[in-house]
């Protein structure tokens, strides 16, 4: 004897309820993965913005230092330049002063008619290093070529 159609429909409905539950679970998992990916991307953008901001501050200050030729001569002679001051976005945090390293490459001397002339440095580079502040290798170098 064949089972009635009503019992066949009931069994099919019960199996479909389980399929719907499984589909809903897969949907929730997909939304969770997309949400985690979005959160990760947003955090990486925030960190990149922080590093770009502090790098721009340091580059601006190093360029300003290179504008004064009299200071450059004294730095190449051995005196130390002022520190680069980084101000965090959060004003409740203390400013960060980073020491600046000076590298001078002398142009050498020139002798004309028995008279020796020593030239001013031809290349001056100022650098500041802090991996925690600038990210990556953490070194920023700004240089100029004078006399050219």
Helices and strands as residue ranges (DSSP letters): H 5-66, H 69-76, E 84-86, E 96-98, E 101-106, E 109-112, E 115-118, E 121-129, H 131-134, E 139-145
